[in-house]
Amino acid sequence: MSRPAIAIARAIFPQVVERLQSHFDVVTNQQDTLLSGPELAAFARGKAGLLCTGSERIDPALLAACPDLKICANMAVGYNNFDLDAMTAARVLATNTPDVLTETTADFGFALLMAAARRVTESEHFLRAGQWTRWSYDMFAGQDVHGSTLGIIGMGRIGQGIARRGALGFGMRVIYHNRSRLDPALEADCQAQYVSKEELLRTADHVVLVVPYSAASHHTIGAAELAMMKPTAVLVNIARGGIVDDVALAQALRERRIAAAGLDVFEGEPQVHPDLLALSNVVLTPHIASASVPTRLAMANLAADNLIDFLVHGRPRTALNAQALGLA
Ligand code: GLV
């Protein structure tokens, strides 16, 4: 019996490639060559499955070029690289990697918050540049994290992980805003209080963004929202580029209208707006919030599980459109 064929769009852990090779005929891009849309389509043409990352766009052009495709397994929890409606119309199952990255990503949200509030990278650059010649009382004095008010916009699994860290580990008062309110038991578990977005922006000492990207969440934080924040506030974005208006943020940071920011995601990444690169009061990381070795391996294995479960056993696992396809 012939085995299904799959394509792996980017380099992933060799042991996961081997796992997939025991079920499928596999073509893989282990050199990690950057593929244009047409190159990706040529690569995936004739395949039943595609393992991809958030960098690959699954859009109508790719779907039209790959009529044999039955599943695209994203190695990411966010899936704004998927045109979900077009995938459903083409009867292609879309899957992502929830849960396995929740705690690691929440850790990183805190790492960025701590680094930005306590000026960790800025002071390290100063030291490495040989500028540390004497101690002074206000050298790199930043903002406190413990005991402050933490505002979380987007209270899914990762937002809840950040809330728990803030409340239980740092004695913070936690407020949150979300499309819908959590049920009271979950609110109590996270020790988080629901408030309007405006109240959150006006009262939080630190604001962490964890909302999924969509047309509705585009520029959740722009000039008007930044103007509501405290001048001592720190803004952290571990959600997606485009949730923050990066130009407006750079201006607010430059004019010290907020104290600092920690950003893991950017509009138009991997390009980063030059205005942000020029500032010392922003910590910049290259979209690595889920990048611990065990978590990246778990994400790759979950993407592989999705391909195996669906193409070999006919069962969707962590699927986004199973219901729309009548499979759940
Ligand atoms: C990373 O950004 C992810 O969505 O998993």
Boltz pocket constraint, residues with backbone or C-beta under 6 A from the ligand:
constraints:
  - pocket:
      binder: B
      contacts: [[A, 54], [A, 75], [A, 76], [A, 77], [A, 78], [A, 79], [A, 97], [A, 101], [A, 238], [A, 239], [A, 290]]
      max_distance: 6.0
